[in-house]
């Protein structure tokens, strides 16, 4: 064969190799494309859902839901969202209740979320660890050995394999956001990403009402209760002198044995706080009143009990309960949790999402099979935040100020202490920030890289209770601007 012929053959092979590679990449994610969700309104963006296999032998797979940005997705960053628990769903929490593109009007119809975070970014929601939501392990013994180390490593493996499926996002700026026990998930994942070197383009993390230090975070409940008038001076004195709220939670949830002293104080709290009628995630809010609470088995699940003892009571009316979302322009549906449960348990919805139930009969907001090592709750993560800041990763910690489960009081103290430990100067002093000409909260920044902020009138799930202010906070964070 002549030299020129070899060139032709080489070019043809190269072209076809690239074509095959392109076709392979295209088909890898097109199989996960959602054609249309049942009851969905018209949209102008693409959405995908499916599984990433984390471990072949145990057939451990994590379920994701991905929505591209509503406008100019090619120029927008990628944002990974993680709910907490440990063991609660980012699909039913973040995506369909908080900052995703849709919220259920009922068990059959979706309405558009006017404050969806995909207005600013490509949003990736991950149900993690396996055993949460639609994520699963064929080897059920896995569910008895889950801890923070396993979760962080599986989340890293997920990202690596997800980028193989969606290679065009590999070099995008990456942000990780979430709430609650994501105060463990996110810093630990961020640490692994930084150890991986230049493999990822992690730019920042943002965590709402995070569990960062059990003793400080949970012990701040007592002062929050008292300062909001939820408990008497007498009970607060016992919390201060006999057994504080972090001791009560540690003994009840982690150790499993309650001392007589702490039991006495817990009884005082139970006598004064009407847990069945008060949402501990949002003490200023009413609660949903609906019948059939037995459908939500998660209400009595011990993982959820860690953060809330809220229960729902029956009513005869079938009208949805609503509250005004402070100065936002839409009402907040207090009964949305049951609607999410009903919607995600429809067979046609599960088919549209390319999801399946493995080892469980229903999708639930928090896992009914996972046995997380709750001793992990006691491990502080503030030093990991500090290492991320040192690596140049922007960190935003924000709190809805109506949350009694992880009050802003402890979070603010922890961030201030971290800034002092790292010798970060205050670059923006504590002051109010505004949205729609109203005070939206308060904020302080240290070293132009570590920021604390509150969202006024918001709950533990800030994008749910204060969607407009949360979106404004998120937009400012992505842009790297000063909130104040």
Number of C-alpha atoms within 10 A of each C-alpha: 5 6 7 9 10 11 11 11 11 12 12 12 12 12 12 12 12 12 12 12 12 12 11 13 16 14 13 15 17 13 12 20 20 19 11 16 16 17 16 15 12 9 11 9 15 15 22 21 22 23 22 19 20 22 13 10 9 15 13 22 25 26 27 24 23 25 23 24 25 19 15 13 18 14 13 22 20 27 26 20 24 29 30 24 20 30 26 27 28 31 29 26 23 21 26 24 24 25 25 29 26 20 25 25 18 17 17 16 16 21 15 16 18 17 25 24 26 24 20 24 27 26 29 24 26 29 29 30 31 26 31 28 31 30 27 30 23 16 12 17 12 16 18 12 12 19 18 21 12 12 19 23 15 22 23 19 15 22 18 16 15 18 14 15 20 14 15 11 17 18 14 18 17 21 24 24 24 25 28 24 24 26 27 28 29 29 26 22 22 23 16 15 19 17 10 11 9 9 12 17 16 21 17 23 25 26 27 31 30 28 30 29 20 21 20 20 24 26 24 23 23 23 21 22 20 16 13 12 10 17 20 14 12 10 21 22 15 18 24 13 9 14 21 23 23 19 19 22 22 21 16 17 18 16 11 10 12 17 13 10 12 21 16 15 21 20 11 18 21 12 12 12 14 13 16 13 16 20 24 25 24 22 22 16 19 14 23 23 20 18 14 11 15 10 13 18 14 18 20 15 15 16 22 20 16 18 20 18 18 19 16 20 14 11 12 8 10 9 10 14 17 17 14 14 19 19 18 16 13 17 16 18 22 18 19 22 18 19 22 25 20 19 26 25 17 15 12 13 17 18 13 18 25 19 19 19 15 16 13 15 8 20 26 24 26 27 28 21 17 23 19 20 14 18 13 15 23 14 15 16 20 19 14 18 25 20 16 21 18 12 11 14 20 22 26 21 23 26 30 28 27 27 24 27 25 31 29 29 19 25 27 20 13 18 23 19 13 18 18 13 11 15 11 16 13 17 15 16 13 14 13 17 21 16 15 11 8 13 14 25 24 21 22 24 26 21 15 17 18 25 25 25 28 26 26 21 22 29 28 27 26 30 26 24 28 28 28 24 28 27 21 17 26 20 17 14 20 21 9 14 11 17 23 17
